[in-house]
Amino acid sequence: MSQHVQQGAPEQAIDHAAAAERYLAAWNATGEGERKAAVAAAFTEDATYTDPLVEVAGHDGLAAAIAGAQQQFAGFVFRPLGAVDGHHDIARFGWELVAPDGSAPIAGFDVVRLAADGRIRAVSGFLDRVPAM
């Protein structure tokens, strides 16, 4: 079974799966320099990110949100969950946050809008599985 479902015209130039891979790489980048480079590779300069817990814009805002999540969930890693689905300049994909013990207590689903160069210009994030606090 394909890990990527592409709908729409075959001449579509945007690689939705690659955009999702860069997105997760940014969330998994740990050092400040590595994180800054990964955010720049995955997102446009004016990108926006909105989920139930945070709303930020731009590379600095994104890097700060990612650093905050990494601090809160030290040692956890984001991994894809299911296939990336995309058409035109929009993609959707699931992810889970995996603990050092291999459990995945948090999972979500993101919808992204992409720029012509394949970088993300907007993220709408949803949390599907969150542990009781």
C-alpha positions in Angstrom: 0.0 0.0 0.0 1.3 3.4 -0.9 2.4 5.7 1.9 1.3 8.7 -0.1 -2.0 9.3 -1.8 -2.0 12.1 -4.4 -5.2 13.3 -5.9 -5.7 15.8 -8.7 -3.8 16.5 -11.9 -0.7 14.4 -12.6 1.3 17.6 -13.4 1.1 18.7 -9.8 4.6 19.7 -8.8 4.4 19.9 -5.0 5.6 16.8 -3.2 3.2 16.5 -0.3 5.1 13.6 1.4 8.4 15.5 1.3 6.7 18.5 2.9 5.4 16.3 5.7 8.9 14.7 6.2 10.5 18.1 6.5 7.8 19.2 8.9 8.4 16.2 11.2 12.2 16.7 10.9 11.7 20.3 12.2 9.8 19.0 15.2 12.5 16.5 15.9 15.5 18.8 15.4 17.0 19.2 18.9 19.9 21.7 18.8 19.2 25.4 18.3 21.2 25.6 15.1 19.7 22.3 13.8 16.2 23.4 14.7 16.7 26.8 13.0 17.9 25.2 9.8 15.1 22.6 9.8 12.4 25.2 10.4 13.8 27.3 7.5 13.8 24.2 5.2 10.2 23.2 6.2 8.4 26.6 6.5 8.2 29.9 4.6 9.4 32.9 6.5 5.8 34.1 7.2 4.4 30.7 8.0 1.6 30.4 10.6 1.0 27.5 13.0 -2.2 27.0 14.9 -3.2 24.1 17.2 -5.4 23.9 20.3 -2.4 24.9 22.5 -0.5 27.5 20.6 -0.7 30.0 17.8 2.6 31.4 16.3 4.0 32.9 13.1 7.4 33.1 11.5 10.5 31.1 11.9 11.3 32.4 15.4 7.8 31.7 16.6 7.8 28.2 15.2 11.3 27.4 16.6 10.2 28.6 20.0 7.0 26.5 19.9 9.1 23.4 18.9 11.7 24.1 21.6 8.8 24.4 24.2 7.3 21.1 23.1 10.7 19.4 23.3 11.3 20.8 26.8 7.9 19.6 27.9 8.3 16.1 26.3 12.1 15.6 26.7 13.3 12.5 24.8 10.1 12.1 22.8 10.1 11.9 19.0 7.5 12.7 16.4 6.8 10.0 13.8 4.3 9.8 10.9 1.1 8.0 11.4 -0.5 6.7 8.2 -0.2 8.1 4.7 0.2 11.7 3.6 -2.8 12.8 1.5 -2.6 15.8 -0.7 -4.0 17.8 -3.6 -3.1 21.1 -5.1 -1.3 23.1 -2.3 -2.9 21.3 0.6 -1.8 18.1 2.5 -3.0 16.3 5.6 -1.2 13.8 7.7 -1.3 12.1 11.1 1.6 11.9 13.6 2.3 10.6 17.0 4.6 11.6 19.8 6.6 8.6 20.9 8.1 8.3 24.4 11.5 6.8 25.1 9.7 3.6 26.3 8.1 3.2 22.8 4.6 4.2 23.9 2.8 7.0 21.9 0.6 8.8 24.4 -0.1 11.8 22.1 -1.3 11.7 18.5 -2.6 14.4 16.1 -3.5 15.3 12.6 -2.3 18.3 10.7 -3.5 20.1 7.6 -0.9 22.2 5.8 -1.0 24.7 3.0 2.1 24.8 0.9 4.0 27.5 -1.1 5.1 26.9 -4.7 8.5 25.8 -3.4 6.9 23.0 -1.3 7.5 24.7 2.1 4.7 25.1 4.5 3.0 28.4 4.8 0.2 27.5 7.2 -0.5 24.7 9.6 -3.8 23.8 11.3 -3.1 21.2 13.9 -5.5 18.9 15.8 -4.9 16.7 18.8 -6.6 13.3 18.5 -5.0 11.5 21.5 -3.9 13.3 24.6 -3.2 11.8 28.0 -5.4 12.8 31.0 -3.7 15.5 33.0 
